[in-house]
Amino acid sequence: MTSNTHTALQNYVNARRALLDAMLADLRDGTAANEIARLVSVAWSRPVTLEYLNSWDRADRAREALKAAGLSDYVDVRTTGDLAGPRAVQLQISCDPLDLEPDTWQDLPNRIAGALYGARIGWTVSGELGPSLEALLGDVEHVELVELDHLPNPDQQP
């Protein structure tokens, strides 16, 4: 038995998904985040909208940087909170360490950090910036990707 509430909820979830997809498409097509936030202000507050848009932008930049560095076969980038909850960008290992040479495996965090640094992105585990083999490959399932707002010496990687 389908109730009115169930039907309305399904319609709402579908409409919300469609709005998120449209926002992402507009962002990728070059529409300014502020313009998107203005357009959807009847649905979400500006901070919530910008949080979505910033996380998607960070994820796209991370994917592009990792692909350009030849590292996209080793890690995946994903965003959380598509329909609810906090929006975070996460990076996780997607390769089997046994398939890699030991030197490649040991150097992977530094290579990833270097690629991300060029896109002004770093990673954290419990608020600690990487790169460290333990942070990326340790007991955690993923690390969170964050903006590097204030880079140290531009000639040095984190």
N, C-alpha and C positions, 0 to 999 in steps of 0.2 A: 504494500500500500504506500503510495507516494503522497506525502502531505504537502500542503501549500508552502510550509516553511522549508521543506526539503527542496522543492522545486525552486523557490526563490533563492535559497542558498547556492544551489548549483549555478543558477543564472549569475549571481553575484561573483562567485569564484571564476566563472568563465569570463565575465566582463573584466574582472581585475587582471586576469592573466593576459587578456587582449590589450589592456591599457599598458601593462608592463612591457609587453612585446613591442607595442607602438613606440613607447618612450625609448626603448633600446634601439629600435630601427632609426628613429629620428636622431638620436645621439650619434650613431654610427654614420648617418648621412650628413653630419656636420651641424645640426641644429644646436645652438648654444644651450647649455644646461639651465641657465637662468630663464630662457624662453620656455623650455619644457616645464620648468617648475611653475612658471606663471600660468601656463595652459592647464596644468592639472591641479591648480590650487583649490579647486572645489572638491577634489577627491583626497588630497594629501597636503600636509603642511610643506612649506618650502624646505625645512631641514630634512624631513623624511625623504622627499623627492631627490634632493641633492645627495643624500647618503646613498640612495640607489644608484644615481647616475655616476657618482664618484667611484663607487665600487666597480661598476661595469667598465668604466674608463680604465681604472687601474688594472683590472683583469685583462682587458684587451691589450694594454701596453705591455704587460708582463708576458702574455702569450707571444706577441710580436717580437719582443726582445729575446725570448728563449728560442723561438724559431730561427731568428737571424743568427743566433750563436750556435745553432745546430744541437740544441738541448731539448727540443720538444719531445723527443722519444724517451727521455729519462724522467720527465715530471709532467704533472697535470696541474692546471690552474682552474679553480672553480670559485663561484660566489655562493654565499649562503643567503637565506632569508628572501627567496623570490616572492613568496606570498605573505610572509609574516616574520617577525623576529629581526634580530640584528643583521645588518649587511656587512659581511666580511669577505675578504678575498683570501683564499687558501691555496697553498702549494703542497703537493704531496708527490712522493716518489712513485713512478709508474712502471719502473723497470725492475727486473730481477737482478740483484747484485751478483748472483752466481754467473750471470751471462756476460759480465763485464770484467775487463782486466782489473787487477787490484789497484793499479795506479789511476786508472780512469775513475774507479769508484771512490778512491780517497780524495781525488782532486775535484770531484763533482760539486761539492758545496761552494768551493771557490769560483769555479766556472759559472755556476748559477748566480752567485752573488755579483760577479763582475757583469754579467749580462743584465741583471736587474738594476744594478747601480746606474748603468747607462740610461735606464728609463726612469731614474730617480725613485726606485722602489727598493725597499729592504724587507727583511723578514724578522719576525719576533716569535719568541716562545716565552710566555710569562713576562712580557715586557722587555726581554733581553734581545738586543739586535744580534743577528748572525753576522758572518757565516761561521757555522761550526758544524762539523760532522755529527756531533752528538745531537745538536738541535734538529738538524734535518733528517737524520737517519736513526735517531734514538727511539725512545719509548713513545714519542708522540706520533700520532697518525698523520698530522699535517702541521705546517707552520703558517702563520698569518702574514700576508703581504701588506706592508704599510708604506705610505708616502715618506720619502726622505725630505722633509721640509727644509732642513738646514744642513746641507752637506758640509762635512768637514773640508779639509783641503781638497779642492777639485781634482788634484792629481793622485789622491789616495782613495782606494776603495775601502769600504767599511770592514 
